[in-house]
Amino acid sequence: MSLTESLKNHPLSLPFVKERSKDSEFHFWSVTTSGDYRQDYQLGELYAKKAIAFMHHKRLPAVLNWIIRDMPPDYSAVELGFLNYIATKAIIGHLCS
């Protein structure tokens, strides 16, 4: 497996995941808002798409728990876009099952 391929399998391949410290811990929600509600909301949706693809590829749905755990208590448009996209996909998946 190439280095590029192995990095796709790593949590740090997600643009919102950062290393917490040198002991391999991750902060699963590290985002910066632009202040533009629409742009931030769309960024949240994009991050949700990437998270779903990662969870599917790794067969690791627990990543969603880690992401939500690391979100701030006061949601910005980024968090709202992310969570709304995830909820919409969950509803669609439920209706199709």
C-alpha positions as a printed Julia matrix, in Angstrom:
97×3 Matrix{Float64}:
   0.0    0.0    0.0
   1.37   3.4   -0.96
   1.82   6.25   1.53
  -0.95   8.18  -0.23
  -3.32   5.23   0.07
  -2.5    4.67   3.76
  -3.12   8.35   4.54
  -6.66   8.05   3.13
  -7.3    5.47   5.82
  -6.1    7.75   8.61
  -8.35  10.07  10.61
  -6.04  12.98   9.77
  -7.18  12.62   6.15
 -10.38  14.35   7.29
  -9.92  18.13   7.04
 -11.51  18.79  10.44
  -9.42  16.29  12.44
  -6.24  17.53  14.11
  -3.68  15.92  16.39
  -4.21  16.8   20.04
  -0.78  15.84  21.21
   2.16  13.69  20.31
   0.61  10.61  21.93
  -1.63   9.93  18.91
  -4.79  11.48  20.3
  -7.03  13.32  17.88
  -9.38  16.24  18.15
 -12.18  15.11  15.84
 -13.73  18.53  15.35
 -11.31  21.36  14.8
 -12.91  23.93  12.5
 -12.63  27.63  11.89
 -15.66  29.61  10.84
 -15.51  32.31   8.19
 -18.36  34.35   9.62
 -20.37  33.87   6.42
 -23.35  31.73   7.48
 -24.06  30.24   4.05
 -20.41  29.43   3.36
 -19.95  27.89   6.8
 -23.14  25.82   6.49
 -21.97  24.46   3.13
 -18.58  23.68   4.66
 -20.38  21.66   7.35
 -22.23  19.73   4.66
 -18.96  19.03   2.84
 -17.37  17.81   6.07
 -20.37  15.52   6.66
 -19.94  13.99   3.2
 -16.28  13.35   3.92
 -17.08  11.89   7.35
 -19.7    9.53   5.93
 -17.29   8.34   3.22
 -14.57   7.77   5.82
 -16.9    5.9    8.2
 -18.16   3.74   5.34
 -14.67   2.99   4.02
 -13.31   2.15   7.48
 -16.56   0.5    8.64
 -16.26   2.61  11.75
 -19.49   4.48  12.55
 -18.12   5.39  16.0
 -16.24   8.23  14.29
 -19.52  10.18  14.36
 -19.6    9.85  18.17
 -16.06  11.21  18.41
 -16.86  14.12  16.1
 -19.96  15.15  18.06
 -18.12  14.75  21.37
 -15.53  17.29  20.21
 -18.02  19.87  18.9
 -18.44  23.06  20.94
 -21.62  23.47  23.01
 -22.68  26.5   20.96
 -23.04  25.35  17.37
 -21.98  27.56  14.48
 -23.27  27.21  10.93
 -20.52  24.64  10.28
 -21.88  22.31  12.96
 -25.47  22.93  11.87
 -24.66  22.1    8.25
 -22.78  18.98   9.31
 -25.5   17.68  11.63
 -28.36  18.5    9.27
 -26.65  16.64   6.42
 -26.04  13.59   8.64
 -29.65  13.65   9.89
 -31.04  13.93   6.35
 -28.98  10.95   5.2
 -30.1    8.96   8.26
 -33.75   9.63   7.42
 -33.24   8.64   3.79
 -31.44   5.48   4.87
 -34.23   4.62   7.27
 -36.88   5.09   4.61
 -34.97   2.88   2.17
 -34.47   0.03   4.62
